[in-house]
Amino acid sequence: MDGCAGQSNTVSLPRAFQTAQALFREIDDSPLATNSDEYQNLVRSCIEQYQLCRRMVDQLSLFSVDEIIDDVSTFNLRYMLIDAYLGQVILKLMQQDRKPLLVQAQICFERFYELCSDYGLVEKPDQQYYLAIKNQIQSNPTRSREEKIARYKRHKQLKSQAKELEDAISSRGPSNGRGNGDNDDDDDDDMDDTQRDHCLLLIQIAIYNTMEGLRSIQDERVLLEMQEKLLAGQGQVAPADVDNRLDIHAGRSQLQQATGPLLANNGKIMRPFTITSKRQDIQDGVFRPSWRLPTMTVDEYLDIEMERGNIISGGGKEPEKKDTEHDGDEEAQDRETLKQREWDEFRDNNPRGWGNRAGKG
């Protein structure tokens, strides 16, 4: 029911959920260090508020397996997100023993997934991804990469659509009760539909975050088990105050010195590795501080030289060749032939350099 209160005599469910949401946004936007006392106090307060909301929802039996999503009111749809948000906040908590937190967060994520599955809100790709996580099925790297890209694009699209609906709701504002005509009723129905669509998009986004949270829990458990094995091999006991730090010096040095195959046949990573970019290495070796780099392109340089007048361009037409042949003038041809013969005789009688006596005794 809308606006119903829980067993608490002081706080109603809407008020408790509003407080929890405000703390959740404050944690996401907080510039504080995650290991600071102030940040951790915010996380603990947010966890308490979400846990209070969950108890109220369970006591009021707001959701039932016998219902479909259309039976849930728009006002109560937002309470489906409690377990998803609670799981995310629990993972931000830092304490000496990490394993109990992973168990609590996993329970919250699975409760949320089962609730969405009962109402038919989980799409087929998400169902397959959830089963792969739960059964620890490792797909080949190429397919896994394609799935991650597709899921990321879908998540980005959902966030964009939710932002548009949120802006539309904010621009219209709350109903101010002006007028009592049919148009006002239609506007209220449109607003209710917009808010419902916005809540459904938030649920889809939370389903994505839930999958990523479950995957993160699974990977962190592997690291914790690896850490315990390394410390047990050295005859050491895992310290209680690790403060969520898995990079203990002894274990880290062994991991860095590990040899052998990088990937198993099922695509699982067997040892640490570093991703390097050869292109970046080449670029770092070229663009050094003492080197003079070009400040303009060749075309820009030619334009500047053209403005300065240092480039000669243009020119007229090529001069027409003079016609040295005298067509039809035999006397002129004879004179030209005689002139050539006289020149040939002069060259025969006067070899090249004949009259040059310079430098000789």
C-alpha positions in Angstrom: 0.0 0.0 0.0 1.2 3.6 -0.7 2.8 5.5 2.1 2.3 2.7 4.6 4.4 2.7 7.8 6.3 -0.2 9.3 6.3 -1.5 12.8 8.5 1.3 13.8 6.5 4.0 15.6 8.8 6.8 14.6 9.8 6.3 10.9 7.7 5.5 8.0 8.9 3.4 5.0 8.9 6.3 2.5 10.8 8.5 5.0 13.4 5.7 5.7 13.8 5.0 2.0 14.3 8.7 1.2 17.0 8.9 3.9 18.7 5.8 2.6 18.7 7.2 -0.9 20.2 10.5 0.2 23.0 8.7 2.0 23.6 6.5 -1.0 24.0 9.6 -3.3 26.2 11.3 -0.7 28.5 8.2 -0.7 28.8 8.1 -4.5 29.5 11.8 -4.7 31.8 12.0 -1.7 35.4 13.2 -2.2 36.4 11.5 1.0 38.9 8.6 1.0 37.1 5.2 1.2 39.2 4.1 4.2 38.5 7.3 6.2 36.4 7.1 9.3 33.9 9.7 8.1 33.3 7.8 4.8 32.9 4.5 6.6 30.4 6.1 9.1 28.3 7.2 6.1 28.4 3.7 4.7 27.3 2.2 8.0 24.4 4.7 8.3 23.3 3.9 4.8 23.4 0.2 5.5 21.3 0.6 8.6 18.7 2.6 6.7 18.4 0.1 3.9 18.1 -2.8 6.4 15.3 -0.9 8.2 13.5 -0.5 4.8 13.9 -4.1 4.0 12.4 -5.2 7.4 9.4 -2.9 6.8 8.9 -4.3 3.3 9.0 -7.8 4.6 6.6 -7.0 7.4 4.1 -5.3 5.0 4.4 -8.1 2.4 4.5 -5.6 -0.5 5.6 -8.1 -3.0 4.3 -11.6 -3.8 5.1 -14.4 -6.2 1.4 -14.5 -7.1 1.5 -11.0 -8.7 2.8 -9.7 -12.0 4.6 -6.4 -12.4 1.4 -4.6 -13.5 -0.1 -5.4 -10.1 2.6 -3.4 -8.3 1.8 0.3 -7.9 4.2 2.9 -9.3 4.8 4.1 -5.8 5.9 0.7 -4.5 8.1 -0.1 -7.5 11.1 1.8 -6.0 11.1 -0.5 -3.0 12.2 -3.4 -5.2 15.6 -1.7 -5.4 16.4 -1.9 -1.7 18.4 -5.2 -1.8 20.3 -4.1 -4.9 21.4 -0.8 -3.3 22.1 -2.6 0.0 24.5 -5.1 -1.7 26.4 -2.3 -3.3 26.8 -0.4 -0.1 27.9 -3.5 1.9 30.8 -3.9 -0.6 32.0 -0.4 0.3 32.4 -1.4 3.9 35.9 -2.1 5.2 36.6 -4.3 8.1 39.2 -6.8 9.3 37.4 -10.0 8.0 36.2 -9.5 4.4 34.5 -12.8 3.8 31.3 -12.2 5.9 30.8 -9.0 3.9 31.0 -10.9 0.6 28.4 -13.3 1.9 26.0 -10.6 3.0 26.4 -8.7 -0.3 25.8 -11.9 -2.3 22.6 -12.6 -0.3 21.3 -9.1 -1.1 22.1 -9.4 -4.8 20.5 -12.8 -5.1 17.4 -11.7 -3.3 17.0 -8.8 -5.7 17.6 -11.0 -8.7 15.0 -13.6 -7.6 12.5 -10.8 -6.9 13.0 -9.4 -10.4 12.9 -12.8 -11.9 9.6 -13.6 -10.2 8.1 -10.5 -11.8 9.5 -11.3 -15.2 11.9 -8.3 -15.3 15.1 -10.2 -16.1 15.8 -10.4 -19.8 17.3 -13.5 -21.4 20.9 -12.2 -21.8 20.9 -11.3 -18.1 19.5 -14.8 -17.2 22.3 -16.5 -19.1 24.9 -14.2 -17.6 23.6 -14.9 -14.1 23.8 -18.7 -14.6 27.3 -18.4 -15.9 28.4 -16.5 -12.8 26.5 -18.9 -10.4 27.9 -22.0 -12.1 31.3 -20.4 -12.6 31.3 -21.1 -16.3 34.3 -19.6 -18.1 33.7 -18.6 -21.7 36.5 -18.1 -24.2 38.2 -14.7 -24.0 36.9 -13.4 -27.4 33.3 -14.2 -26.6 33.6 -12.8 -23.0 35.0 -9.6 -24.4 32.1 -9.3 -26.9 29.6 -9.9 -24.1 31.2 -7.3 -21.9 31.1 -4.7 -24.7 27.5 -5.5 -25.5 26.4 -5.3 -21.8 28.3 -2.0 -21.4 26.6 -0.4 -24.4 23.2 -1.6 -23.1 24.0 -0.2 -19.7 25.0 3.1 -21.1 21.8 3.3 -23.2 19.7 2.5 -20.1 21.3 5.3 -18.1 20.8 7.8 -20.9 17.1 6.9 -21.1 16.7 7.1 -17.3 18.4 10.5 -17.3 15.9 11.8 -20.0 12.9 10.6 -18.0 14.4 12.1 -14.8 14.8 15.4 -16.4 11.2 15.2 -17.8 9.9 14.5 -14.3 11.9 17.3 -12.7 10.7 19.8 -15.3 7.0 19.1 -14.7 7.4 19.1 -10.9 4.9 17.9 -8.4 1.2 18.2 -9.1 0.0 21.6 -7.8 -3.7 20.7 -8.0 -4.7 23.6 -10.4 -8.0 22.9 -12.1 -10.2 19.9 -11.9 -10.9 19.2 -15.6 -10.2 16.1 -17.6 -7.0 17.6 -19.0 -5.6 17.6 -15.4 -6.5 14.0 -15.0 -4.7 13.2 -18.3 -1.6 15.0 -17.2 -1.6 13.1 -13.9 -1.8 9.8 -15.8 1.0 10.8 -18.1 3.1 11.8 -15.1 2.4 8.4 -13.5 3.4 6.6 -16.6 6.6 8.5 -16.8 7.5 7.8 -13.2 6.7 4.1 -13.7 8.9 3.9 -16.8 11.7 5.6 -14.9 11.4 3.1 -12.0 11.5 0.2 -14.4 14.7 1.6 -16.1 16.3 2.0 -12.7 15.5 -1.7 -12.0 17.2 -2.7 -15.3 20.2 -0.6 -14.3 20.2 -2.3 -10.9 20.1 -5.7 -12.5 23.2 -4.8 -14.5 25.0 -3.6 -11.3 23.9 -6.7 -9.5 25.6 -8.9 -12.1 28.7 -6.9 -11.9 28.6 -7.1 -8.1 28.3 -10.9 -8.2 31.2 -11.2 -10.6 33.3 -8.9 -8.4 32.5 -11.0 -5.3 33.5 -14.2 -7.2 36.8 -12.7 -8.3 37.6 -11.3 -4.8 37.0 -14.7 -3.3 39.5 -16.2 -5.7 42.1 -13.6 -4.6 41.4 -14.3 -0.9 41.9 -18.0 -1.4 45.1 -17.4 -3.3 46.3 -15.2 -0.5 45.6 -17.8 2.1 47.4 -20.5 0.1 50.5 -18.3 -0.3 50.6 -17.5 3.4 50.0 -21.1 4.4 52.9 -22.2 2.1 55.2 -19.9 4.0 54.0 -21.2 7.4 52.3 -17.9 8.2 48.8 -17.1 9.4 46.7 -14.6 7.6 46.6 -11.4 9.7 43.3 -10.2 10.9 43.9 -6.5 10.2 44.5 -6.7 6.5 42.1 -3.8 6.0 40.9 -5.1 2.7 44.4 -5.0 1.2 45.3 -8.2 -0.7 48.7 -7.1 -1.9 50.7 -8.3 1.1 54.4 -8.1 0.3 55.4 -11.7 0.6 52.5 -13.0 -1.5 52.9 -10.2 -4.0 56.6 -11.0 -4.6 55.8 -14.6 -5.3 53.0 -13.7 -7.7 55.4 -11.4 -9.6 58.0 -14.1 -9.9 55.6 -16.7 -11.0 56.3 -18.4 -14.4 54.3 -20.7 -16.6 51.4 -20.3 -19.0 49.4 -17.1 -18.8 46.0 -18.5 -19.7 44.5 -21.9 -19.0 42.5 -23.8 -21.7 39.3 -22.5 -20.3 40.5 -18.9 -20.6 41.2 -18.4 -16.8 44.2 -16.2 -16.0 46.9 -18.2 -14.2 49.4 -15.5 -13.2 49.7 -11.7 -13.1 50.7 -9.8 -16.3 51.2 -6.3 -17.4 49.5 -4.8 -20.5 51.9 -2.6 -22.4 51.5 -0.5 -25.5 54.3 -0.6 -28.0 52.9 2.4 -29.7 53.1 4.3 -26.4 56.7 3.2 -25.9 57.6 4.5 -29.4 55.8 7.7 -28.8 57.6 8.2 -25.4 60.9 7.6 -27.2 60.3 10.2 -29.9 58.6 13.2 -28.2 61.3 14.2 -25.7 61.5 17.6 -23.9 64.8 18.6 -25.6 63.6 17.9 -29.2 62.3 20.6 -31.5 58.9 19.5 -32.8 57.3 21.0 -35.9 55.0 23.9 -35.2 53.2 24.1 -38.5 52.4 21.9 -41.5 54.1 22.2 -44.9 51.0 23.8 -46.4 51.0 26.5 -43.7 54.7 27.2 -44.2 54.1 27.6 -48.0 51.2 30.0 -47.4 53.4 32.2 -45.2 56.2 32.2 -47.7 53.7 33.1 -50.4 52.5 36.1 -48.4 56.1 37.2 -47.9 56.7 37.1 -51.7 59.4 34.5 -51.5 57.7 32.2 -54.0 57.7 33.1 -57.8 54.6 32.0 -59.5 52.6 32.9 -62.6 54.3 34.0 -65.9 53.0 34.7 -69.4 52.6 32.5 -72.3 55.6 30.8 -73.9 57.0 32.9 -76.8 56.1 31.6 -80.1 59.0 30.1 -82.0 60.2 32.2 -84.9 59.8 30.6 -88.2 63.4 30.4 -89.5 62.4 28.7 -92.7 61.5 30.9 -95.6 59.0 28.9 -97.5 59.0 29.9 -101.2 61.9 32.4 -100.9 64.9 30.7 -102.6 67.1 33.7 -102.4 66.7 33.8 -98.6 67.4 30.1 -98.4 70.6 30.6 -100.4 71.7 33.4 -98.1 71.1 31.3 -95.1 73.0 28.3 -96.6 75.9 30.6 -97.5 76.0 32.0 -94.0 76.2 28.6 -92.5 79.0 27.5 -94.8 81.0 30.6 -93.9 80.6 29.9 -90.2 81.7 26.3 -90.7 84.9 27.5 -92.6 85.6 30.0 -89.8 85.4 27.3 -87.2 87.7 25.0 -89.2 90.3 27.8 -89.6 90.0 28.9 -86.0 90.0 26.0 -83.6 88.6 26.5 -80.1 91.1 28.2 -77.8 93.5 29.0 -80.8 94.0 32.7 -79.9 94.2 32.1 -76.1 97.9 32.4 -75.1 97.2 33.3 -71.4 99.3 31.3 -68.9 101.7 30.1 -71.6 105.4 31.1 -71.9 
